[in-house]
């Protein structure tokens, strides 16, 4: 990762941190090297990170990083406070999205949050140019398939989740979505 990659990543993390309280249990999908957990510091009670580019499992005092894909790779316990997917959803094929939503619902406690950042489609053009100029590495840019941010609310929707926040940031080139797990009357 180059400096600008780290800068963009840290900006996304700072936006996500604002939605997280203290003493939180967080699953981070696309955790890279655990930067979100490190940024949470003492606010993190327990973390479980899943990263497809990770080569081996790493266990520290407060968090675990595991190679693989969510939900195939996941923690053993339920009742998590939040699941974060920062610059991840645009990499998930459409045929896997329902499985991801159901897994998020299963792992979260009632009132738990799904915190998602999704770039605007214009970002792909900017990133491709920055990659050509070797200014950034463009982490897994080849996996983008034209996902549009407005599709996010259709994926994470009632009766499992409700949207509690949508905000643009990074000069309008990125989107923050926060969904809350609601009690599903179908499961009662």
C-alpha atoms as one frame of an Amber mdcrd trajectory, in Angstrom:
protein
   0.000   0.000   0.000   1.225   3.443  -0.883   0.762   6.577   1.235  -2.351
   7.715  -0.612  -3.908   4.214  -0.279  -3.301   4.431   3.491  -4.699   7.958
   3.622  -7.934   6.935   1.871  -8.223   3.835   4.073  -7.691   5.849   7.273
 -10.330   8.379   6.186 -12.875   5.560   5.783 -11.903   4.157   9.181 -12.303
   7.563  10.899 -15.809   7.880   9.438 -16.715   4.369  10.667 -15.264   4.962
  14.138 -17.793   7.731  14.747 -20.576   5.126  14.668 -18.883   2.802  17.137
 -19.078   3.217  20.896 -16.866   1.778  23.598 -16.502  -1.806  24.742 -17.639
  -2.981  21.282 -17.445  -6.354  19.602 -16.807  -5.846  15.878 -16.534  -8.124
  12.861 -14.521  -6.377  10.147 -15.018  -7.849   6.678 -12.028  -6.930   4.510
  -9.902  -6.165   7.563  -6.537  -5.903   5.757  -4.020  -5.837   8.632  -6.480
  -4.945  11.393  -6.216  -1.167  11.001  -9.805  -0.629  12.193  -9.155  -2.632
  15.358  -5.915  -0.752  16.010  -7.735   2.574  15.548 -10.433   1.505  18.029
  -7.737   0.782  20.621  -9.131   0.348  24.128 -12.693   0.906  22.839 -12.507
  -2.579  21.268 -13.713  -5.404  23.488 -13.344  -8.090  20.815 -12.679  -8.066
  17.104 -12.784 -10.660  14.360 -11.358  -9.655  10.982 -11.729 -11.553   7.726
  -9.316 -10.794   4.889  -8.999 -12.722   1.609  -5.413 -11.503   1.099  -4.334
 -12.666   4.565  -2.003 -15.674   4.411  -2.364 -16.988   7.968  -4.459 -16.545
  11.100  -3.237 -13.882  13.523  -4.480 -13.804  17.119  -3.795 -10.864  19.421
  -5.158  -9.890  22.837  -8.281  -8.140  21.493  -8.734  -9.354  17.944  -8.252
 -12.180  15.488  -7.477 -11.802  11.782  -8.371 -14.792   9.631  -7.828 -15.518
   5.941 -10.888 -16.147   3.809 -14.243 -14.759   2.815 -17.216 -13.856   4.974
 -19.406 -15.723   5.906 -17.414 -18.892   5.080 -14.800 -17.567   7.494 -16.534
 -16.192  10.585 -16.344 -16.070  14.375 -17.824 -18.870  16.443 -19.942 -16.587
  18.639 -23.046 -14.503  17.932 -24.342 -11.234  19.422 -21.816  -8.819  17.879
 -22.304  -5.048  18.171 -21.221  -4.174  14.633 -20.057  -5.521  11.302 -17.977
  -3.214   9.145 -17.467  -3.499   5.398 -15.311  -0.562   4.371 -14.835  -0.507
   0.586 -15.957  -4.141   0.401 -19.528  -4.345  -0.931 -18.496  -3.295  -4.442
 -16.277  -6.419  -4.550 -19.016  -8.883  -3.562 -20.729 -10.546  -6.539 -24.480
 -10.036  -6.702 -25.152 -13.760  -6.286 -23.397 -13.657  -2.857 -25.060 -10.522
  -1.465 -28.160 -12.187   0.022 -25.919 -14.670   1.834 -23.868 -11.761   3.240
 -26.996  -9.908   4.444 -28.371 -13.022   6.150 -25.012 -13.704   7.811 -24.834
 -10.105   9.083 -28.311 -10.516  10.548 -27.367 -13.810  12.180 -24.142 -12.529
  13.782 -25.447  -9.194  15.093 -27.419  -8.603  18.260 -30.743  -6.747  17.930
 -29.829  -3.096  17.385 -26.388  -4.084  16.075 -24.980  -2.062  13.198 -23.737
  -2.817   9.711 -21.367  -0.007   8.735 -20.596   0.146   5.029 -18.599   2.473
   2.822 -19.143   2.313  -0.930 -17.345   4.477  -3.496 -19.243   6.327  -6.198
 -18.809   4.832  -9.703 -16.657   7.839 -10.697 -14.017   6.582  -8.267 -13.203
   3.624 -10.546 -12.106   5.995 -13.308 -10.046   8.087 -10.902  -8.421   5.013
  -9.342  -7.570   3.500 -12.727  -5.835   6.727 -13.713  -3.959   6.910 -10.391
  -2.891   3.267 -10.857  -1.599   3.999 -14.364   0.401   6.879 -12.919   1.617
   4.508 -10.148   0.372   6.883  -7.468  -1.726   4.166  -5.789  -1.837   0.383
  -5.814  -5.644   0.295  -6.209  -6.334  -2.615  -3.897  -8.393  -5.263  -5.761
  -9.711  -2.691  -8.231 -10.144  -5.423 -10.842 -12.975  -6.888  -8.711 -15.206
  -3.814  -9.080 -18.140  -4.564 -11.356 -19.973  -1.246 -11.586 -21.751  -1.416
  -8.231 -23.783   1.737  -7.602 -24.068   3.107  -4.037 -27.866   3.433  -4.298
 -28.061  -0.376  -4.616 -26.891  -0.672  -1.000 -30.255   0.212   0.525 -31.954
  -2.423  -1.632 -29.583  -5.113  -0.380 -29.743  -4.247   3.328 -33.456  -3.671
   3.694 -36.543  -4.536   5.687 -37.471  -6.832   7.334 -33.891  -7.515   8.535
 -32.340  -4.038   8.662 -33.320  -0.405   8.595 -31.205   2.432   7.262 -30.287
   4.863  10.013 -27.705   6.959   8.153 -26.483   7.692   4.642 -23.806  10.315
   4.164 -21.414  11.220   1.377 -17.794  11.991   2.214 -14.395  12.306   0.508
 -15.678  15.165  -1.646 -18.816  13.163  -2.465 -16.806  10.301  -3.945 -17.568
   7.887  -1.115 -20.728   6.902   0.744 -21.311   5.834   4.321 -24.324   3.652
   5.069 -25.285   2.553   8.565 -27.984  -0.063   8.972 -29.466  -1.302  12.219
 -30.560  -4.886  12.784 -34.220  -4.966  13.665 -36.124  -7.714  15.384 -37.500
  -9.823  12.548 -41.166 -10.650  13.254 -40.913 -13.598  10.846 -38.524 -15.349
  13.255 -40.885 -15.062  16.241
